[in-house]
Amino acid sequence: DALPIFYGCLAGIFIGTIQVMLLTISEFEPKYQDRVAPPGLTQVPTALKTEVTFTVSDPKSYELYIKSIAKFLNKYNDSEQTDQMVFEDCSTKPETYTDRKEVNGAQGQKKSCRFKREWLGNCSGLLDPTYGYSEGKPCVIIKLNRVLGFKPRPPVNGSVEVLTSYDPNIIPVHCAAKKEEDVKNIGSVKYYGMGGVAGFPLQYYPYYGKLLQPKYLQPLLAVQFTNLTFNTEVRIECKAYGENIDYNDKDRFQGRFDVKFDIKSS
């Protein structure tokens, strides 16, 4: 009969089309990289509705926060970065992008830059296992989410008013009051990162994906709020700055995030 032959041909065409399409898809990188949104900026500890609320005199009230940070930072321990076939040292100060050649499997897996936990200073947990929470001086660990092949471009010198210094090899981050009424309640803000700079060093980019860099560690920045006003809500916004880092009102984590602190003295 003609009908079974027709459907057989139709199925053959469909299967052939799928096979041809699969030949054009790489398992190492997206086909349409230009359609990928800029990376999100996120913080640890993660908190419900990005509200961090605790009482300084009650360790139980901030226990989950410090456990969240400690768990996240475990993979940044020196003991986790000893394999010379997987990790390499990429300087102790910010430098330009690390070129690891093409995004394919021809050369096998690619090495990843080590990132030392000690660079996070007071927020590393190495000296203070409470990350400042026991004193009402909380730390947050900031990261730029991974985007395969993405090279964040630093802002043009002088284009960002809030920055007090400029380094052409970092993506700077700045945290400030979310609203005018919060300005008087923030106090001093300290930043801890590679080389003492407030941002993400470029040599950790681009990221080549889980297949080629299974142990990749994205660079971190720690921010400590050392003089927040107690017994009042304080809203803070942290933003990363770069020529290809955008913000979107529909996505509050694209290139920035905000967090609300409510610290009770007792």
N, C-alpha and C positions, 0 to 999 in steps of 0.2 A: 504494500500500500504506500501511497505517496506521503501520507501524514507522518508515519514513524520516520521515514527518510528525512522529511523536512525538519522534524524536531531533533533528529540526530545531527544534522548539519548545523542547526542552530546551537546545539550544545557544544559541538566541536569548535565553532567560531568563538563562543564565549570562553571556553577553556584556553584556546590559543591566545585570545586577547589578554587574559589574566597572566599567562606565562610570559608574554612579551612585556607586560607592565612590570612584572617582578624582576625582569632582567635590568630594568632601568632604575631600580631602587637599591640604594646602598644600605647595608646593615650598620654602617659606621656613622652616617650623617643624614639629616633630613634632606629630601629632594628640594624643598622650597624653603631654604634657610632664611630668605628675605622676608618671610611671612611670620617669623617667630617674634613675639613681643619682647621688649626690653626686659631685663631681669628684675625680679622683685627684691626688695630689701626687707629682711626679716630679722627677728631677734630671739635670743634665748636668755631667760626662760620664756617659753610660750605661756600665755596666761589667758584665761577666759575673758573674751572681749578686750584683750590687751590691757587689762586692769591688774596692776600689781598692788595688792593690799596685804599689809601685815602689821604686827605689833612688835616693836623692838624687843620688849621684855619677854616675849613668848616665842621660843624657838620653834614650836610646833606650827606657828602661823606662817613661817617662811621655809619650812622644811622641804616642801615640794619644789619651791623655786631653786634652792641650792642643789637638790638632787637632779633637777632637770639640767642645770648648767654642768654639773660634775659628769653626768652621763654623756652629754654632748662632747665635752672636752677630752674624754678618755682616749679617743682615737688620735688626739694630738700629743699624747705622751711620747717621750723619746723612745720608749720601749716598743712602740707601735710603728716606728719609722726607721728601723735598723736595716732592713733588707736593701742592700746596695743595688740589686737588680730592679728594684721598684722605685726607690727614692734617691734623690740627689740634692745636694746643697745648692741653693740658687742665690747666694749672697745673704748678707745680714742687713742690707739696706735696699730700698726700692730701686729697681732697674726696669728696663724696657721689656717688651714681650719675649717669651721664650718660644723660638721657632722649632717645633718638633716635626717638621715636614708635613707630608700629605696626610689627610684623614682617611687612611685605609689600612688594611692589615698586612701590607706588603713587607713592612719592617717589624712586624710583631708589635707587642705591647710597648707603650711609651712610658718613660719615667715621669714621676711627679715631683714637684718641689717639696722639700720638707718645710714645715711651719712649726716653729718652736713655741710650745705652750708658755714658756717663761717670758716671751715677748708681751704677754698680756698683763704683766706687772701685778699690781694689787688685785687684779681680777682673774688671775691665773688659777687661783685656788691652791697654789703651791705653798703660800705663806699663810693665807687666811681661807680655811675651808668653808667659811660662810659667805665668801664673796661680798663682804661688806654689809650684809643684811643684819648681822648681829649688832651693828653700830648705827643702823639706819642710814647707811651709805651704800645703797644697792648698785651692783654692777649689772650691765646687760651686755651680752656678746652679740655682735652684729655681723651678718654675712650677706653677701650678694649672691642670690641664688644662681645655681649652675645653668648655663645655656650653652649648648654644644657649639663650639666654633666662634663664640662671641668674643670680640675684642673691645672692651670698654675704652672709650677715648676720653682722656682727661679734658676738663674745661679749658678754654682759652685763658691765659693769665690775665687777671684783673676783671674777668667776667662775672665772678661770684663775690658779691660785696661782703658776705659774712665770713669769708676765709681770710685769716690773718697772715698766712704764708702760702707759698706756692711751690709745688714739686711736680715737675712734668712727668714723673713716673708713678704717680698714684691717682686713684679715684678718691677724691676727698669726701669725707662725711662730716656733717655738722648737725648737732642736736641743739634745739632751742625751744623756747616757749611756744606752745601751740596757739595760745591766745594772749592778748595783751595783759589780761589780769593774772596770768601765770608767771610773768617775767620776774616779779619780786619774790616769788616762792621757789625758784630753781636753785639759786646759789651757784657755786662753782661746778664746772664739769671737767673731768679729766679723761683723756684719751690714751689708750695703750695699744700699740701695734708694732709691726716691724720697724726698726729704726726710730721708734718714738714718734712716728708720724700718724696723723689722724686720717687714715684712709687705707685703701687696698692697693698693694704694690702690683704693678703690671706684669711682672715676670711669672705670675701664676696663671696667666691667660695666654692663649685660649685653652679651654677645656676640650679634650678630645673624646669624651664619652666613656661610659662604663666598660665597653669592650676593650678599649685601648688604654684607659687609665683607671683600672678598677679600684685603686687605693688613693685616688686624687683627693687632696685636701685643699679646700678653698681657703684663701686668706681670711683672717678674722680681724675685727677691731673690737676692743673692749671699751666701754664707756662707763665711768663711775660718777654718780651724782652724789657729791660729798656734803652738800648742805641744803638738802630739800627741807622745806617747811613741814613740820609734823602737824598732824591732826587737821589736814586740809587736802583737798584734791589738787594735784598738780599735773597738768597735761603737757606733754613734751612731744615734739615732732623731730625725727631724725631723717635727714635726706642725704642721698649720694648725688654727687654732681659729675656730669660728664656730657660730652657733646652728643652721644647717642644713648643717653639715659633720660627717659621721658617720664612724665607723671600723668596719671589718668584718674579723674574723679570717680570713675566706675570701679577702679581697682586701687584700693587704698594702700596696697603693698608694692605697687609698681614704682620702684626707685625711691621709696620712702615708707615710713610707718609712723604711727603715733602710739604712745603708751601713756597710761594714766597711773600715777602713783598716789596711794593713800596710806601714809605711814603713821601709825599711832604710837605715841611715846610709851603708853602703858595701858 
